[in-house]
Amino acid sequence: MSVFDFFNRSSRIKEEDTKDKTFGFTQTEEAPARKNPTAVYSPQSYDDVQTIIDDLKKDKTVVVHLNKLKTETAIRVLDMLSGAIYALGGGVYEMEKNIFMFSPTGLEVR
């Protein structure tokens, strides 16, 4: 069950839209070239959120797998990370069911 299934909502990216497609990442003009690597996390509990937000504050792109969390905890983690990335001016994208990418300002996903 994905986080969106819990709320009876669909994700921004529908499953049929992602089949046989690759996501293109482009650097927007106003942001300087990024040299920070992408961090990948699979949090075990809500306590891991602080570490993820610390990487977001360092201007890293972060991919988060929520598959190992209970639905209630996954919702809390997603809410906290969504608020953090909003405050930092970035964006959030659902890559697959329960896998989200949080991108800093200046990184556009097409």
C-alpha positions as CSV (number, residue, x, y, z in Angstrom):
1,M,0.0,0.0,0.0
2,S,1.5,3.3,-1.0
3,V,1.1,6.5,1.1
4,F,-1.3,7.9,-1.5
5,D,-3.5,4.8,-1.3
6,F,-3.9,5.4,2.4
7,F,-5.5,8.8,1.6
8,N,-7.4,7.5,-1.4
9,R,-5.5,10.0,-3.6
10,S,-3.5,9.3,-6.7
11,S,0.1,10.4,-7.0
12,R,1.2,13.2,-9.2
13,I,2.8,10.7,-11.6
14,K,0.5,8.0,-12.8
15,E,1.9,4.5,-13.3
16,E,1.1,4.4,-17.0
17,D,2.9,7.7,-17.4
18,T,6.2,6.2,-16.1
19,K,6.2,3.0,-18.1
20,D,9.0,3.0,-20.8
21,K,10.0,6.5,-19.9
22,T,13.0,7.9,-18.2
23,F,13.1,11.1,-16.1
24,G,15.2,13.9,-17.5
25,F,17.0,16.1,-15.0
26,T,18.0,19.6,-16.1
27,Q,19.8,22.3,-14.3
28,T,17.9,25.6,-14.3
29,E,19.8,28.7,-15.3
30,E,19.6,30.6,-12.0
31,A,21.3,27.9,-10.0
32,P,25.0,27.1,-10.2
33,A,26.2,23.7,-11.2
34,R,25.9,21.1,-8.5
35,K,28.7,19.0,-7.3
36,N,26.9,17.3,-4.4
37,P,26.1,13.6,-4.9
38,T,22.6,12.2,-4.5
39,A,21.9,10.6,-1.1
40,V,19.7,7.5,-0.9
41,Y,17.9,6.6,2.3
42,S,15.7,3.8,3.5
43,P,14.6,5.1,6.9
44,Q,13.9,2.6,9.7
45,S,12.0,5.0,11.9
46,Y,10.9,8.6,12.2
47,D,14.2,9.4,14.0
48,D,16.1,9.1,10.7
49,V,14.3,12.2,9.3
50,Q,16.8,14.6,10.9
51,T,19.7,13.1,9.0
52,I,17.8,13.3,5.7
53,I,16.9,17.0,6.3
54,D,20.5,17.7,7.1
55,D,21.5,16.5,3.6
56,L,18.7,18.6,2.1
57,K,20.1,21.6,3.9
58,K,23.5,20.8,2.3
59,D,21.8,21.2,-1.1
60,K,21.9,17.5,-1.9
61,T,19.3,15.6,-3.9
62,V,17.8,12.9,-1.7
63,V,15.9,9.7,-2.7
64,V,13.9,8.2,0.1
65,H,12.5,4.6,0.1
66,L,9.5,4.4,2.5
67,N,8.9,0.7,1.9
68,K,10.2,-0.5,5.3
69,L,8.1,1.8,7.4
70,K,4.6,1.3,8.7
71,T,2.0,3.4,6.9
72,E,1.5,5.9,9.8
73,T,5.3,6.4,10.2
74,A,5.7,6.8,6.4
75,I,3.1,9.5,6.3
76,R,4.8,11.4,9.2
77,V,8.2,11.1,7.4
78,L,6.8,12.2,4.1
79,D,5.0,15.2,5.8
80,M,8.2,16.3,7.6
81,L,10.4,16.0,4.5
82,S,7.8,17.8,2.3
83,G,7.7,20.7,4.8
84,A,11.5,20.8,4.9
85,I,11.9,20.8,1.1
86,Y,9.1,23.5,0.8
87,A,10.9,25.7,3.3
88,L,14.2,25.2,1.3
89,G,12.4,26.1,-2.0
90,G,12.9,22.6,-3.6
91,G,10.5,20.0,-5.0
92,V,9.3,16.5,-4.3
93,Y,8.6,13.8,-6.9
94,E,7.2,10.3,-6.6
95,M,9.5,8.1,-8.6
96,E,7.7,4.8,-7.9
97,K,5.3,3.6,-5.3
98,N,6.7,4.7,-1.9
99,I,10.0,6.1,-3.4
100,F,10.3,9.8,-3.4
101,M,13.0,12.2,-4.7
102,F,13.5,15.5,-2.9
103,S,15.4,18.0,-5.1
104,P,17.0,21.3,-4.1
105,T,16.2,24.6,-5.7
106,G,17.4,24.8,-9.3
107,L,16.9,21.1,-10.2
108,E,14.0,20.5,-12.5
109,V,12.6,17.1,-13.2
110,R,10.9,16.6,-16.6
